[in-house]
Amino acid sequence: MTNQDIAYQQTLLREVETIPSEYFPNLLQLIRIFRETVLLSSAFHDKNEKEQKRYPLRGIPFTYIDPTEPVALDDWEVLQ
């Protein structure tokens, strides 16, 4: 642990000591929800990074200039 981590931990413990004990169940629930949220957010972020690497063009807007225009007409032997 770094000095900054220890300072945060001590500050957190001082804050908890000022809370009346009847609120401990609520505080514990808040801490658990916070932890789950942070872990889920981290997992979601990792998943998004993997998808962005897999599909680098996803989310980039594009425009169809003539969407009903036939394509590759020269490739059809029947038409020649």
N, CA, C and O of each residue as an XYZ file, in Angstrom:
320
protein
N       0.828     -1.187      0.000
C       0.000      0.000      0.000
C       0.871      1.248      0.000
O       1.894      1.317      0.681
N       0.445      2.214     -0.768
C       1.181      3.475     -0.800
C       0.763      4.344      0.382
O      -0.220      4.056      1.064
N       1.515      5.397      0.608
C       1.171      6.332      1.683
C      -0.194      6.963      1.451
O      -0.953      7.194      2.392
N      -0.495      7.236      0.189
C      -1.791      7.830     -0.138
C      -2.920      6.847      0.157
O      -3.970      7.246      0.659
N      -2.714      5.565     -0.150
C      -3.715      4.541      0.153
C      -3.958      4.458      1.661
O      -5.101      4.356      2.108
N      -2.887      4.503      2.430
C      -3.013      4.430      3.889
C      -3.763      5.652      4.415
O      -4.587      5.538      5.322
N      -3.476      6.810      3.845
C      -4.171      8.033      4.267
C      -5.664      7.937      3.958
O      -6.495      8.318      4.782
N      -6.003      7.428      2.775
C      -7.419      7.252      2.426
C      -8.092      6.263      3.370
O      -9.218      6.480      3.816
N      -7.394      5.188      3.663
C      -7.954      4.176      4.556
C      -8.201      4.759      5.948
O      -9.250      4.506      6.541
N      -7.274      5.516      6.467
C      -7.445      6.126      7.779
C      -8.588      7.125      7.780
O      -9.370      7.181      8.729
N      -8.686      7.915      6.717
C      -9.786      8.875      6.609
C     -11.129      8.150      6.551
O     -12.097      8.562      7.190
N     -11.173      7.088      5.793
C     -12.396      6.305      5.692
C     -12.797      5.719      7.043
O     -13.969      5.761      7.418
N     -11.840      5.183      7.760
C     -12.123      4.616      9.081
C     -12.607      5.684     10.056
O     -13.507      5.432     10.858
N     -12.012      6.879      9.991
C     -12.481      7.973     10.854
C     -13.927      8.333     10.528
O     -14.731      8.585     11.424
N     -14.245      8.353      9.245
C     -15.622      8.658      8.839
C     -16.590      7.598      9.363
O     -17.665      7.931      9.862
N     -16.218      6.343      9.253
C     -17.083      5.261      9.715
C     -17.286      5.346     11.225
O     -18.377      5.059     11.718
N     -16.258      5.732     11.956
C     -16.367      5.837     13.408
C     -17.365      6.898     13.840
O     -17.885      6.826     14.954
N     -17.646      7.879     12.995
C     -18.595      8.938     13.353
C     -20.043      8.541     13.078
O     -20.961      9.250     13.489
N     -20.262      7.424     12.394
C     -21.618      6.993     12.048
C     -22.197      6.188     13.211
O     -21.536      5.292     13.735
N     -23.432      6.504     13.616
C     -24.065      5.726     14.697
C     -24.233      4.255     14.288
O     -24.479      3.950     13.122
N     -24.099      3.364     15.254
C     -24.088      1.929     14.961
C     -25.399      1.425     14.368
O     -25.404      0.399     13.686
N     -26.499      2.113     14.607
C     -27.765      1.635     14.028
C     -27.784      1.774     12.501
O     -28.622      1.173     11.830
N     -26.866      2.563     11.965
C     -26.792      2.731     10.507
C     -25.774      1.793      9.862
O     -25.596      1.829      8.644
N     -25.113      0.967     10.641
C     -24.111      0.052     10.096
C     -24.663     -0.888      9.030
O     -24.000     -1.088      8.013
N     -25.863     -1.483      9.218
C     -26.379     -2.353      8.140
C     -26.545     -1.611      6.809
O     -26.244     -2.148      5.743
N     -27.031     -0.365      6.892
C     -27.198      0.424      5.662
C     -25.848      0.759      5.040
O     -25.688      0.713      3.821
N     -24.884      1.094      5.885
C     -23.557      1.404      5.384
C     -22.919      0.188      4.721
O     -22.302      0.297      3.661
N     -23.072     -0.954      5.349
C     -22.523     -2.185      4.771
C     -23.159     -2.473      3.418
O     -22.477     -2.875      2.476
N     -24.461     -2.268      3.329
C     -25.146     -2.482      2.051
C     -24.635     -1.503      0.991
O     -24.421     -1.893     -0.157
N     -24.441     -0.249      1.364
C     -23.903      0.738      0.418
C     -22.515      0.346     -0.066
O     -22.208      0.464     -1.253
N     -21.685     -0.118      0.848
C     -20.327     -0.517      0.472
C     -20.366     -1.695     -0.496
O     -19.619     -1.724     -1.474
N     -21.236     -2.666     -0.226
C     -21.338     -3.827     -1.119
C     -21.855     -3.428     -2.495
O     -21.351     -3.896     -3.516
N     -22.855     -2.567     -2.517
C     -23.391     -2.115     -3.810
C     -22.328     -1.333     -4.576
O     -22.174     -1.496     -5.787
N     -21.600     -0.487     -3.860
C     -20.524      0.276     -4.505
C     -19.490     -0.663     -5.108
O     -19.071     -0.474     -6.249
N     -19.078     -1.670     -4.351
C     -18.077     -2.618     -4.845
C     -18.586     -3.349     -6.084
O     -17.862     -3.484     -7.069
N     -19.841     -3.824     -6.033
C     -20.403     -4.521     -7.199
C     -20.459     -3.606     -8.406
O     -20.155     -4.027     -9.522
N     -20.843     -2.367     -8.190
C     -20.943     -1.416     -9.294
C     -19.576     -1.151     -9.907
O     -19.442     -1.106    -11.130
N     -18.579     -0.977     -9.081
C     -17.232     -0.716     -9.590
C     -16.720     -1.927    -10.358
O     -16.127     -1.777    -11.426
N     -16.941     -3.118     -9.829
C     -16.474     -4.322    -10.522
C     -17.215     -4.529    -11.829
O     -16.599     -4.880    -12.835
N     -18.537     -4.317    -11.836
C     -19.304     -4.472    -13.069
C     -18.884     -3.429    -14.092
O     -18.770     -3.732    -15.280
N     -18.655     -2.217    -13.646
C     -18.228     -1.155    -14.549
C     -16.882     -1.502    -15.176
O     -16.669     -1.284    -16.368
N     -15.985     -2.039    -14.373
C     -14.669     -2.427    -14.875
C     -14.790     -3.559    -15.892
O     -14.140     -3.531    -16.937
N     -15.619     -4.550    -15.588
C     -15.810     -5.667    -16.514
C     -16.449     -5.185    -17.812
O     -16.073     -5.635    -18.894
N     -17.416     -4.268    -17.708
C     -18.083     -3.726    -18.886
C     -17.091     -2.946    -19.741
O     -17.112     -3.037    -20.968
N     -16.225     -2.181    -19.086
C     -15.220     -1.404    -19.808
C     -14.260     -2.326    -20.558
O     -13.911     -2.058    -21.708
N     -13.835     -3.409    -19.909
C     -12.940     -4.369    -20.562
C     -13.612     -5.003    -21.770
O     -12.979     -5.193    -22.808
N     -14.896     -5.332    -21.635
C     -15.634     -5.949    -22.740
C     -15.735     -4.970    -23.907
O     -15.551     -5.354    -25.062
N     -16.026     -3.707    -23.604
C     -16.129     -2.707    -24.667
C     -14.811     -2.533    -25.399
O     -14.801     -2.382    -26.620
N     -13.698     -2.550    -24.676
C     -12.395     -2.427    -25.330
C     -12.152     -3.594    -26.278
O     -11.632     -3.398    -27.376
N     -12.522     -4.803    -25.870
C     -12.338     -5.971    -26.734
C     -13.199     -5.847    -27.981
O     -12.742     -6.162    -29.080
N     -14.465     -5.383    -27.823
C     -15.344     -5.233    -28.978
C     -14.830     -4.160    -29.929
O     -14.934     -4.304    -31.148
N     -14.273     -3.080    -29.372
C     -13.755     -2.020    -30.228
C     -12.568     -2.513    -31.045
O     -12.400     -2.110    -32.196
N     -11.755     -3.370    -30.470
C     -10.635     -3.925    -31.222
C     -11.132     -4.886    -32.293
O     -10.565     -4.961    -33.383
N     -12.203     -5.627    -31.975
C     -12.727     -6.605    -32.915
C     -13.485     -5.939    -34.057
O     -13.401     -6.378    -35.204
N     -14.226     -4.879    -33.740
C     -15.023     -4.165    -34.730
C     -14.622     -2.684    -34.723
O     -15.341     -1.861    -34.156
N     -13.506     -2.339    -35.331
C     -13.010     -0.964    -35.216
C     -13.898      0.080    -35.903
O     -13.811      1.263    -35.573
N     -14.738     -0.324    -36.835
C     -15.591      0.637    -37.541
C     -16.982      0.769    -36.926
O     -17.789      1.573    -37.391
N     -17.268     -0.013    -35.887
C     -18.583      0.052    -35.253
C     -18.806      1.447    -34.672
O     -17.941      2.009    -33.999
N     -19.990      1.987    -34.954
C     -20.339      3.297    -34.431
C     -19.976      4.449    -35.350
O     -20.356      5.590    -35.088
N     -19.257      4.172    -36.411
C     -18.898      5.225    -37.348
C     -20.054      5.388    -38.333
O     -20.447      4.422    -38.987
N     -20.599      6.595    -38.447
C     -21.740      6.798    -39.344
C     -21.333      6.677    -40.815
O     -20.211      7.009    -41.195
N     -22.265      6.198    -41.623
C     -22.035      6.125    -43.058
C     -23.340      6.430    -43.765
O     -24.410      6.358    -43.159
N     -23.259      6.769    -45.041
C     -24.428      7.154    -45.819
C     -24.491      6.316    -47.075
O     -23.487      6.126    -47.761
N     -25.686      5.814    -47.376
C     -25.911      5.133    -48.653
C     -26.211      6.207    -49.685
O     -27.142      6.992    -49.508
N     -25.438      6.252    -50.752
C     -25.650      7.268    -51.771
C     -26.828      6.870    -52.652
O     -27.698      7.698    -52.923
N     -26.872      5.636    -53.096
C     -28.009      5.159    -53.889
C     -28.269      3.710    -53.493
O     -27.789      2.791    -54.157
N     -29.017      3.500    -52.427
C     -29.163      2.140    -51.890
C     -29.927      1.183    -52.791
O     -29.810     -0.031    -52.622
N     -30.708      1.689    -53.745
C     -31.471      0.788    -54.612
C     -30.767      0.497    -55.933
O     -31.279     -0.259    -56.758
N     -29.622      1.082    -56.130
C     -28.853      0.867    -57.354
C     -28.326     -0.572    -57.392
O     -27.750     -1.032    -56.406
N     -28.506     -1.287    -58.496
C     -27.964     -2.645    -58.574
C     -26.432     -2.624    -58.595
O     -25.812     -1.683    -59.090
N     -25.858     -3.658    -58.059
C     -24.394     -3.735    -58.009
C     -23.912     -4.889    -58.868
O     -24.630     -5.869    -59.066
N     -22.712     -4.774    -59.371
C     -22.023     -5.824    -60.130
C     -22.826     -6.310    -61.332
O     -22.883     -7.511    -61.599
N     -23.437     -5.391    -62.051
C     -24.201     -5.783    -63.243
C     -23.300     -6.425    -64.296
O     -23.746     -7.302    -65.036
N     -22.071     -6.013    -64.369
C     -21.132     -6.553    -65.376
C     -20.770     -8.009    -65.069
O     -20.278     -8.712    -65.950
N     -20.999     -8.462    -63.867
C     -20.624     -9.810    -63.486
C     -21.705    -10.844    -63.851
O     -21.444    -12.044    -63.773
N     -22.885    -10.416    -64.239
C     -23.956    -11.348    -64.562
C     -23.837    -11.761    -66.033
O     -23.964    -10.923    -66.926
N     -23.598    -13.026    -66.279
C     -23.438    -13.521    -67.644
C     -24.742    -13.440    -68.435
O     -24.719    -13.232    -69.648
N     -25.852    -13.599    -67.771
C     -27.164    -13.597    -68.436
C     -27.442    -12.234    -69.079
O     -28.076    -12.173    -70.132
N     -26.991    -11.172    -68.480
C     -27.260     -9.833    -68.975
C     -26.380     -9.447    -70.151
O     -26.632     -8.419    -70.780
N     -25.364    -10.227    -70.472
C     -24.461     -9.834    -71.552
C     -24.816    -10.440    -72.859
O     -24.139    -10.195    -73.858
